[in-house]
Every structure is written in structure tokens, then in C-alpha cells.
Amino acid sequence: MGRPATRPTKLKDGYYIEIRNKGAKSGVKLYSHSKLQMDRAIKMYERSKEVLILGKSVNGKFVEKEPKLHVVD
């Protein structure tokens, strides 16, 4: 089985959102290559899940420090 990874994973350059069940503390990060793809993924999940917009990642770090919660209008 081996040992678990000790280093955090490196993030690709692109846009990230976190999808989680309503009321949950953690979720799954989804990667999108472009802002348009990120917007499509938000539209797909916004009705049934909480969508947290993590923002753009460059060189493994997020450009914006604070994630934003997406609210359905």
C-alpha cells in the first residue's frame, strides 16, 4: 500500500471552484482551463450544491487570497 503523500499537490494554472454539499465544511476542487469553462461549471452545480469560487491559480498560488461564495440570483 505504501505511505501517503506528504507534499501538497501542485495546482495547474487556470481557474478553480470548490463544490460541496449544502452545509458541509469541505468539498471537491474542480479545475477549468478558462473563465468560460468555470462559468459553465458554476451554472451546472449552482442549483444543487454550494459553489465556492477559489479564483485563478498562477504558479501554484491563487491570485485572490479570499474565496467567494457563489449565490444563486
NORBELBEL-V767850 format. One record per helix or strand. SS is the DSSP state (@ for helix, = for strand). FROM is the first residue (numbers start at 1). TO is the last residue. If there is no record, write none. Layout:
ss	from	to
SS	FROM	TO
SS	FROM	TO
This chain:
ss	from	to
=	14	20
=	28	32
@	35	45
=	50	58
=	61	62
=	68	70
